[in-house]
Amino acid sequence: MVNKKKTVKKVKRNTLKSNKDLTIHFMPYSEIAREDMVGKIKKIMGLILTQKIIILQGRLTSEEEIRLIENSMVLIDNIKNFQGIEIAAISAENEHRNLFERIRRNIAKILVGEQDAITIIGPASVVKEMTKDPKKIELLLKGK
């Protein structure tokens, strides 16, 4: 008599691993500068899904921020324990610069992006609150 093994296919739903340690990932803008919008979002979401807080040198375009938020909203229903993202950015003041400095800054921004900005992106499961004003970002994290 031949003994046949039953194969049971287990369906595993994507879940986030619960990590009690906090990891902050500093990302220089050069790490994503040559990526297209999809590549930037994939790289950032990959880090967010591992429960890391990203400090990005520079700033995403408004379109990239919108797509990042849209993608995270889609993942809320598909990945257990994923609650979305929090994002805030600040950039250098433009008020106290003369006309030549503002023109030079705008040309540089067009060529290489806004690198004199800081963007903080974190998973909502770790970030309790993120407040921003023109000169600072305050980040309040959830206690475990």
N, C-alpha and C positions, 0 to 999 in steps of 0.2 A: 504494500500500500504506500502510495506516494503522499508525503506530508506537504501540503501546500500552505505557504505562509500567507496570512492576510496582510495586505498592505493598507495601512490607514494613513490617509493624507491629512496632515494637520494644517489647518489654515491659521497662520500666525498674523495677527493684525500688527501693523507697524506701531511701535511704542517708543517713547523716549525713555532712556535710562535715567534713573534718579541718581544724581551725583551730589553728594553733600559738599564737595569742594567747589569753590568759585574759581573760574578761569577767566582771565581777561586777556584777550588776543589783540595786540597792537598790530594794525595792518597799514603799512605805508601805502600811499596811493599808487606807487609804482607797481605794486603787486596785482592791481586790477586795471591799471591804465590802458593796457592794450586789449583788454577783453571787450567784447560787445556787451550790450545790455543783458542778454540772457546769461552770458558767462559770469558777469559780475553778480547777478542775482543768485545763480547756482552756488558760487563760491561763498557768498555771505550766508545763504540759507543753510549750506552744509555746516558752517560753524555754529549758527544759531541752533540747529537741531542737536548739536552736541552740548547744549546748554552753556555756551560761551558768550561773554559780553565782548563785543567788538568795539575797539576805538580805532576809527578810520581817520587817517591823515587825509584831509580833503573832504569833499562833499559829493554826494551823488546828485545827478540832475533831478529835477522835480519829476520827470517821467520815470526815471529809474526808481525813485522812492515810491511812486504810485504803484508800479509793477511789483516791487518788493512787498508792499502791504497787501496787494491783491493776492499774490502767491501765498503769503502767510495765512490769509483768510481761507483760502482753499484747503490748506493743510490742517486747519483746525478740526475739520470733520473727519479727516483721513488718518490722522496720527493721534493715538491716545496720549493724553497728558500734555498735548501741545496747545497752548493758550494764545498764541499769536506773538507779535513783536512790539517792542517800544523803540521809537527812533527819535533822535533830536540832533540838531546840528547848529553850530555857531561859527561865525566867520569874523575876520578882522573888520574893525570899524573903517568906514569909508569917509566919515565926516571931516576929519582933521587933515585930510590930504589936499594938496593943491591940485590944480587941473592936470598938470603934466603927470603927477603920480597916479591919479585916478585913471587917466588914459593908458598909461603903461601897465597898470594892474589889470585893466580890462582886456588889453591885448594878450597879456600872459595868461589870463583866465581862459581866453578863447583857445590858445595854443595848447596848454597843458592841463586845463581844468582848474577848479578852485582848490588849490592845495594849501592855502593859508586858513583853512577851516578845519574843524574837528567834528566828526559825526560819531555818535554813540548809538549802537544798535544792540539790543538785548532781548532775550526771550521773556515774554510776559510772565512766565512761571517763576522767573528769578527776580525780575525788576518789579518792585511794588509801585513805584512812582518815579517819573522823570519830569522835572520842571526846568524850564529854560527862560532866560531873559536875554537881552542882547549881549551881555558880557559873560554869562556863566550858565552851566548846566548842573543841576543837582540831581543826583541819582540815589534813590532810596531802594535798598534791596530787601527782599523778603527773608525773614529769619526761618531757619529750618528746625 
